[in-house]
Amino acid sequence: MKNQALFFLLAAATAPLSLAAFTPQAYAAPVYVGVEGGNVAVSGYDAVSYFDGDGVPVKGDADFAVAHDGAVYHFANGANAARFAANPEAFMPRYGGHCAWAMARGYLAPGDPLAYAVVDGKLYLNFNQAVKAKWDEDRAGYIAAAEKNWAVVPADAKFGG
């Protein structure tokens, strides 16, 4: 079921059809595809690095780990870990690190730490670069829809594989 839902999401994301053909209302209940990798957030990338210097993400190190809200974040150094620990909300990816485009459509799908955007000081991940390109076409609209959908995602579906 998990692979089928993920396949459908990928097919929908890369198909030349209109997004309107794949609305969440077409399903009796949402399908949640968990983030791979247990509870390590952002696939182990340093969440603070997206907001520093040139904004290029760097891989974190488990030696600089901070647990927050059911996830473990890895950082490249102690200074970034301390910055995160002091204000996690400033650096956490939206939607628990799940794909922002999928969340706008009412689904959870893994976010790729290299398919990202920082918008209004918030980090958004997408499933891959092709999905990000679709999301980039209407960031504000997708963010508005995703915010509504994220508010009703069951807590036990927000993290885990």
C-alpha atoms as a printed R data frame, in Angstrom:
    type eleno elety resid chain resno       x      y       z
1   ATOM     1    CA   MET     A     1   0.000  0.000   0.000
2   ATOM     2    CA   LYS     A     2   2.800  2.396   0.924
3   ATOM     3    CA   ASN     A     3   4.643  1.842  -2.361
4   ATOM     4    CA   GLN     A     4   1.413  2.062  -4.358
5   ATOM     5    CA   ALA     A     5   0.527  5.407  -2.787
6   ATOM     6    CA   LEU     A     6   4.038  6.699  -3.377
7   ATOM     7    CA   PHE     A     7   3.937  5.507  -6.990
8   ATOM     8    CA   PHE     A     8   0.608  7.264  -7.530
9   ATOM     9    CA   LEU     A     9   1.984 10.485  -6.041
10  ATOM    10    CA   LEU     A    10   5.017 10.328  -8.328
11  ATOM    11    CA   ALA     A    11   2.881  9.557 -11.365
12  ATOM    12    CA   ALA     A    12   0.563 12.435 -10.581
13  ATOM    13    CA   ALA     A    13   3.463 14.798  -9.977
14  ATOM    14    CA   THR     A    14   5.191 14.086 -13.245
15  ATOM    15    CA   ALA     A    15   2.187 13.549 -15.510
16  ATOM    16    CA   PRO     A    16   1.347 16.291 -17.997
17  ATOM    17    CA   LEU     A    17  -2.269 16.333 -16.782
18  ATOM    18    CA   SER     A    18  -3.811 19.161 -14.811
19  ATOM    19    CA   LEU     A    19  -3.399 19.025 -11.040
20  ATOM    20    CA   ALA     A    20  -7.163 19.435 -10.761
21  ATOM    21    CA   ALA     A    21  -7.587 15.842 -11.970
22  ATOM    22    CA   PHE     A    22  -5.924 14.545  -8.798
23  ATOM    23    CA   THR     A    23  -7.764 16.247  -5.962
24  ATOM    24    CA   PRO     A    24  -7.865 14.767  -2.457
25  ATOM    25    CA   GLN     A    25 -11.660 14.815  -2.653
26  ATOM    26    CA   ALA     A    26 -11.413 11.932  -5.108
27  ATOM    27    CA   TYR     A    27 -10.526  9.603  -2.240
28  ATOM    28    CA   ALA     A    28 -12.635  8.395   0.653
29  ATOM    29    CA   ALA     A    29  -9.751  8.949   3.069
30  ATOM    30    CA   PRO     A    30  -6.274 10.420   2.800
31  ATOM    31    CA   VAL     A    31  -3.331  8.125   2.218
32  ATOM    32    CA   TYR     A    32  -0.352  8.807   4.465
33  ATOM    33    CA   VAL     A    33   3.081  7.838   3.237
34  ATOM    34    CA   GLY     A    34   5.521  8.086   6.110
35  ATOM    35    CA   VAL     A    35   8.897  9.721   6.016
36  ATOM    36    CA   GLU     A    36  11.637  7.131   5.561
37  ATOM    37    CA   GLY     A    37  14.448  6.802   8.051
38  ATOM    38    CA   GLY     A    38  12.648  6.563  11.366
39  ATOM    39    CA   ASN     A    39  12.590  9.766  13.324
40  ATOM    40    CA   VAL     A    40  15.696 11.477  11.910
41  ATOM    41    CA   ALA     A    41  14.432 14.795  10.577
42  ATOM    42    CA   VAL     A    42  15.435 16.322   7.240
43  ATOM    43    CA   SER     A    43  17.190 13.067   6.283
44  ATOM    44    CA   GLY     A    44  19.997 14.033   8.632
45  ATOM    45    CA   TYR     A    45  20.680 17.417   7.041
46  ATOM    46    CA   ASP     A    46  21.438 20.393   9.286
47  ATOM    47    CA   ALA     A    47  18.182 22.402   9.432
48  ATOM    48    CA   VAL     A    48  20.035 25.567  10.456
49  ATOM    49    CA   SER     A    49  22.285 25.408   7.368
50  ATOM    50    CA   TYR     A    50  19.341 26.280   5.091
51  ATOM    51    CA   PHE     A    51  19.222 29.708   6.712
52  ATOM    52    CA   ASP     A    52  22.958 30.505   6.864
53  ATOM    53    CA   GLY     A    53  25.350 31.995   4.327
54  ATOM    54    CA   ASP     A    54  24.433 30.862   0.843
55  ATOM    55    CA   GLY     A    55  21.551 28.705   2.124
56  ATOM    56    CA   VAL     A    56  23.014 25.474   0.794
57  ATOM    57    CA   PRO     A    57  22.126 22.584   3.105
58  ATOM    58    CA   VAL     A    58  24.902 20.554   4.658
59  ATOM    59    CA   LYS     A    59  24.730 17.073   6.118
60  ATOM    60    CA   GLY     A    60  24.469 16.956   9.886
61  ATOM    61    CA   ASP     A    61  26.344 14.702  12.272
62  ATOM    62    CA   ALA     A    62  24.677 12.452  14.858
63  ATOM    63    CA   ASP     A    63  27.264 13.706  17.370
64  ATOM    64    CA   PHE     A    64  25.387 17.038  17.275
65  ATOM    65    CA   ALA     A    65  21.828 15.768  17.644
66  ATOM    66    CA   VAL     A    66  18.847 17.519  19.211
67  ATOM    67    CA   ALA     A    67  15.533 15.780  19.862
68  ATOM    68    CA   HIS     A    68  12.416 17.876  19.374
69  ATOM    69    CA   ASP     A    69   8.732 17.099  18.887
70  ATOM    70    CA   GLY     A    70   9.183 13.397  18.106
71  ATOM    71    CA   ALA     A    71  12.119 13.835  15.739
72  ATOM    72    CA   VAL     A    72  15.901 13.926  16.035
73  ATOM    73    CA   TYR     A    73  17.726 16.684  14.167
74  ATOM    74    CA   HIS     A    74  21.409 16.362  13.231
75  ATOM    75    CA   PHE     A    75  23.671 19.396  12.924
76  ATOM    76    CA   ALA     A    76  27.040 20.067  11.355
77  ATOM    77    CA   ASN     A    77  28.398 21.574  14.564
78  ATOM    78    CA   GLY     A    78  27.581 22.418  18.162
79  ATOM    79    CA   ALA     A    79  26.807 26.054  17.391
80  ATOM    80    CA   ASN     A    80  24.030 25.097  14.957
81  ATOM    81    CA   ALA     A    81  22.672 22.539  17.425
82  ATOM    82    CA   ALA     A    82  22.555 25.246  20.117
83  ATOM    83    CA   ARG     A    83  20.820 27.724  17.785
84  ATOM    84    CA   PHE     A    84  18.195 25.112  16.955
85  ATOM    85    CA   ALA     A    85  17.708 24.094  20.596
86  ATOM    86    CA   ALA     A    86  17.155 27.743  21.563
87  ATOM    87    CA   ASN     A    87  14.414 28.254  18.925
88  ATOM    88    CA   PRO     A    88  13.419 25.066  17.040
89  ATOM    89    CA   GLU     A    89  10.376 26.657  15.386
90  ATOM    90    CA   ALA     A    90  12.661 29.039  13.486
91  ATOM    91    CA   PHE     A    91  14.437 26.186  11.704
92  ATOM    92    CA   MET     A    92  12.099 23.187  11.548
93  ATOM    93    CA   PRO     A    93  10.809 22.333   8.088
94  ATOM    94    CA   ARG     A    94   7.097 22.854   7.624
95  ATOM    95    CA   TYR     A    95   4.814 19.802   7.697
96  ATOM    96    CA   GLY     A    96   7.272 17.700   9.676
97  ATOM    97    CA   GLY     A    97   9.651 17.640   6.717
98  ATOM    98    CA   HIS     A    98   7.077 16.016   4.456
99  ATOM    99    CA   CYS     A    99   6.586 17.174   0.878
100 ATOM   100    CA   ALA     A   100   4.867 20.577   0.792
101 ATOM   101    CA   TRP     A   101   3.182 19.873  -2.549
102 ATOM   102    CA   ALA     A   102   1.779 16.552  -1.346
103 ATOM   103    CA   MET     A   103   0.529 18.177   1.862
104 ATOM   104    CA   ALA     A   104  -1.253 20.815  -0.216
105 ATOM   105    CA   ARG     A   105  -3.087 17.944  -1.857
106 ATOM   106    CA   GLY     A   106  -3.887 16.213   1.429
107 ATOM   107    CA   TYR     A   107  -1.153 13.564   1.521
108 ATOM   108    CA   LEU     A   108   2.056 12.869   3.376
109 ATOM   109    CA   ALA     A   109   5.077 12.017   1.282
110 ATOM   110    CA   PRO     A   110   8.779 12.171   2.132
111 ATOM   111    CA   GLY     A   111  10.556 15.458   1.620
112 ATOM   112    CA   ASP     A   112  13.892 15.496  -0.181
113 ATOM   113    CA   PRO     A   113  16.323 17.748   1.712
114 ATOM   114    CA   LEU     A   114  17.806 18.851  -1.630
115 ATOM   115    CA   ALA     A   115  14.425 19.800  -3.180
116 ATOM   116    CA   TYR     A   116  13.717 22.760  -0.937
117 ATOM   117    CA   ALA     A   117  12.821 26.425  -0.693
118 ATOM   118    CA   VAL     A   118  12.916 28.957   2.100
119 ATOM   119    CA   VAL     A   119   9.823 31.147   1.829
120 ATOM   120    CA   ASP     A   120   9.146 33.965   4.285
121 ATOM   121    CA   GLY     A   121  11.716 32.510   6.664
122 ATOM   122    CA   LYS     A   122  10.241 28.990   6.626
123 ATOM   123    CA   LEU     A   123  11.763 25.822   5.182
124 ATOM   124    CA   TYR     A   124   9.689 23.731   2.765
125 ATOM   125    CA   LEU     A   125  10.776 20.387   1.326
126 ATOM   126    CA   ASN     A   126   9.373 18.643  -1.733
127 ATOM   127    CA   PHE     A   127   9.490 15.011  -2.839
128 ATOM   128    CA   ASN     A   128  11.943 15.664  -5.678
129 ATOM   129    CA   GLN     A   129  12.952 18.391  -8.118
130 ATOM   130    CA   ALA     A   130  10.072 17.630 -10.533
131 ATOM   131    CA   VAL     A   131   7.503 18.008  -7.748
132 ATOM   132    CA   LYS     A   132   9.267 21.159  -6.528
133 ATOM   133    CA   ALA     A   133   8.968 22.659 -10.008
134 ATOM   134    CA   LYS     A   134   5.183 22.172  -9.851
135 ATOM   135    CA   TRP     A   135   5.075 23.590  -6.313
136 ATOM   136    CA   ASP     A   136   7.125 26.605  -7.437
137 ATOM   137    CA   GLU     A   137   4.406 27.489  -9.974
138 ATOM   138    CA   ASP     A   138   2.059 28.575  -7.146
139 ATOM   139    CA   ARG     A   139   3.947 28.528  -3.869
140 ATOM   140    CA   ALA     A   140   1.491 30.813  -2.061
141 ATOM   141    CA   GLY     A   141  -1.530 28.776  -3.149
142 ATOM   142    CA   TYR     A   142   0.067 25.455  -2.254
143 ATOM   143    CA   ILE     A   143   1.258 26.779   1.104
144 ATOM   144    CA   ALA     A   144  -2.251 28.019   1.953
145 ATOM   145    CA   ALA     A   145  -3.767 24.638   1.065
146 ATOM   146    CA   ALA     A   146  -1.032 22.726   2.898
147 ATOM   147    CA   GLU     A   147  -1.523 24.751   6.077
148 ATOM   148    CA   LYS     A   148  -5.206 23.768   6.158
149 ATOM   149    CA   ASN     A   149  -4.428 20.112   5.478
150 ATOM   150    CA   TRP     A   150  -1.572 19.900   8.002
151 ATOM   151    CA   ALA     A   151  -3.890 21.118  10.757
152 ATOM   152    CA   VAL     A   152  -5.980 17.933  10.445
153 ATOM   153    CA   VAL     A   153  -3.238 15.328   9.935
154 ATOM   154    CA   PRO     A   154  -3.436 12.806  12.784
155 ATOM   155    CA   ALA     A   155  -0.522 13.147  15.196
156 ATOM   156    CA   ASP     A   156   0.464  9.500  14.773
157 ATOM   157    CA   ALA     A   157   0.816  9.973  11.001
158 ATOM   158    CA   LYS     A   158   3.149 12.965  11.161
159 ATOM   159    CA   PHE     A   159   6.369 11.017  11.776
160 ATOM   160    CA   GLY     A   160   7.517  7.452  11.256
161 ATOM   161    CA   GLY     A   161   8.054  5.041   8.439
